[in-house]
Amino acid sequence: MGKVIILFSWFERAETLAKNTRYDEVWCVFDKDDFAPHDFNNALQIAKTKNFHAVYSNQAFEYWILLHFNDHQGGALHRRRYNEMLNHELQLYGVSYDGDGCKIITSDLFNLMFGKESQTGKSRNDLAVERAEKIYERLDHFPPAKEESSTTVFMLMKHLMEFSRY
């Protein structure tokens, strides 16, 4: 069984859940990892044909977390470096992230991600959204698999933030 089957099975599982329970929207969040470029791009097309929203991080979800603390400008950066860079940023706060192991976002890390950044007074999550969107707008998205380091998780976050206004 290849990775592509595993990736497609996520959409199949989402489709099954959506059929069994009424949802207004279905969002699929995934990262590129070592998937072949064709498979990654194809997965985005499959989501589109199923009317799912698909957001991704290329290469890994940790890039999205990193953008909360570092204004990385995108470009080639292998996902194995994200954990190192993220922990470098987090050491200032006495927090660490085990991206090579359990990949759990602790409550301390979560609170930091949604807390205020001391220099600007802005929410770190708002900063991550701005940074990710700025990178995304510079890219042409043809094909998305070649656009590392980038993430579209900001799209989901912006959508969720709309609900916080009520």
C-alpha positions as CSV (number, residue, x, y, z in Angstrom):
1,M,0.0,0.0,0.0
2,G,1.5,3.3,-1.1
3,K,1.3,6.7,0.6
4,V,-1.1,7.9,-2.0
5,I,-3.7,5.4,-0.8
6,I,-3.2,6.5,2.8
7,L,-3.7,10.1,1.8
8,F,-6.8,9.4,-0.3
9,S,-8.2,7.3,2.6
10,W,-8.3,10.5,4.7
11,F,-10.7,12.0,2.1
12,E,-12.7,8.8,2.0
13,R,-13.0,8.9,5.8
14,A,-14.0,12.5,5.7
15,E,-16.6,11.7,3.0
16,T,-18.0,8.9,5.1
17,L,-18.3,11.1,8.2
18,A,-19.9,13.9,6.2
19,K,-22.5,11.5,4.8
20,N,-23.4,10.0,8.2
21,T,-23.7,13.4,9.9
22,R,-24.8,16.7,8.6
23,Y,-21.9,19.2,8.3
24,D,-22.0,22.6,6.8
25,E,-18.3,22.3,5.8
26,V,-15.6,19.7,5.8
27,W,-11.9,20.8,6.2
28,C,-9.0,18.5,5.5
29,V,-5.7,19.5,7.0
30,F,-2.5,17.7,6.0
31,D,1.1,18.2,5.2
32,K,3.3,17.2,2.3
33,D,5.9,15.1,4.1
34,D,7.5,12.8,1.5
35,F,4.5,12.4,-0.7
36,A,5.4,12.7,-4.4
37,P,4.6,16.1,-5.9
38,H,1.9,14.5,-8.2
39,D,0.2,12.7,-5.3
40,F,0.2,15.8,-3.2
41,N,-1.3,18.0,-5.9
42,N,-3.7,15.3,-6.8
43,A,-4.9,15.1,-3.2
44,L,-5.8,18.8,-3.4
45,Q,-7.8,18.2,-6.6
46,I,-9.7,15.3,-5.0
47,A,-10.6,17.5,-2.0
48,K,-11.9,20.1,-4.4
49,T,-14.1,17.6,-6.4
50,K,-15.6,16.5,-3.1
51,N,-16.4,20.1,-2.1
52,F,-14.0,19.8,0.9
53,H,-11.8,22.6,2.0
54,A,-8.2,21.4,1.9
55,V,-5.4,23.3,3.8
56,Y,-1.8,22.1,4.0
57,S,1.6,22.8,5.1
58,N,4.5,22.1,2.8
59,Q,6.5,20.3,4.1
60,A,5.1,19.8,7.7
61,F,2.5,21.2,10.0
62,E,5.4,22.4,12.3
63,Y,6.0,25.2,9.8
64,W,2.6,26.7,10.7
65,I,3.6,26.5,14.4
66,L,7.0,28.1,13.6
67,L,5.3,31.1,12.0
68,H,3.8,32.0,15.4
69,F,7.3,32.8,16.6
70,N,9.5,33.4,13.6
71,D,8.9,35.5,10.5
72,H,10.4,32.9,8.2
73,Q,10.0,34.1,4.6
74,G,9.3,30.7,3.0
75,G,11.6,28.9,0.6
76,A,13.3,25.6,0.8
77,L,13.7,24.4,4.3
78,H,13.5,20.7,5.0
79,R,10.9,19.7,7.6
80,R,13.6,18.1,9.8
81,R,14.8,21.7,10.5
82,Y,11.4,22.9,11.7
83,N,11.7,21.2,15.0
84,E,15.2,22.6,15.7
85,M,14.1,26.1,14.7
86,L,10.9,25.9,16.7
87,N,12.7,24.8,19.8
88,H,15.2,27.5,19.4
89,E,12.4,30.1,19.5
90,L,10.6,28.3,22.3
91,Q,13.6,28.1,24.7
92,L,13.0,31.8,25.5
93,Y,9.7,30.8,27.1
94,G,10.9,27.5,28.8
95,V,8.8,25.4,26.5
96,S,9.8,22.7,24.0
97,Y,8.1,20.8,21.2
98,D,8.8,17.2,20.5
99,G,8.3,17.2,16.7
100,D,10.4,14.0,16.3
101,G,8.4,12.1,18.8
102,C,4.8,12.6,20.1
103,K,4.1,15.9,18.3
104,I,1.8,16.9,21.1
105,I,1.0,20.6,21.4
106,T,1.0,21.1,25.2
107,S,-1.2,23.6,26.9
108,D,1.9,25.8,27.5
109,L,2.7,25.8,23.8
110,F,-1.0,26.4,22.8
111,N,-1.2,29.3,25.2
112,L,2.0,30.8,23.7
113,M,0.6,30.3,20.2
114,F,-2.5,32.2,21.0
115,G,-1.0,34.7,23.4
116,K,0.3,38.2,22.8
117,E,3.7,38.9,21.3
118,S,5.5,41.3,23.6
119,Q,7.0,43.6,21.0
120,T,3.9,44.2,18.9
121,G,1.1,43.4,21.3
122,K,-0.5,41.3,18.6
123,S,-1.8,37.8,19.0
124,R,0.9,35.4,17.8
125,N,-1.8,33.6,15.9
126,D,-2.7,36.8,14.1
127,L,1.0,37.2,13.3
128,A,1.2,33.6,12.0
129,V,-1.8,34.3,9.8
130,E,-0.2,37.5,8.4
131,R,3.1,35.8,7.8
132,A,1.6,32.7,6.1
133,E,-0.7,34.8,3.9
134,K,2.2,37.0,2.8
135,I,4.2,34.0,1.7
136,Y,1.1,32.4,0.0
137,E,0.4,35.6,-2.0
138,R,4.0,35.6,-3.4
139,L,3.6,32.2,-4.9
140,D,1.8,31.1,-8.0
141,H,0.4,27.7,-6.7
142,F,1.2,25.9,-9.9
143,P,1.9,23.3,-8.6
144,P,1.5,23.7,-4.8
145,A,3.8,20.8,-4.1
146,K,6.8,22.9,-5.2
147,E,6.1,25.7,-2.8
148,E,8.1,24.9,0.3
149,S,8.1,26.3,3.0
150,S,4.5,27.4,2.8
151,T,1.2,26.8,4.5
152,T,-2.5,27.5,3.9
153,V,-3.6,26.8,7.5
154,F,-4.1,30.5,7.7
155,M,-7.2,30.1,5.6
156,L,-8.8,27.8,8.1
157,M,-7.7,30.1,11.0
158,K,-9.2,33.2,9.3
159,H,-12.4,31.2,8.8
160,L,-12.5,30.1,12.4
161,M,-11.8,33.6,13.6
162,E,-14.9,34.9,11.9
163,F,-17.0,32.9,14.4
164,S,-15.2,34.5,17.3
165,R,-16.8,37.9,16.3
166,Y,-20.2,36.7,17.3
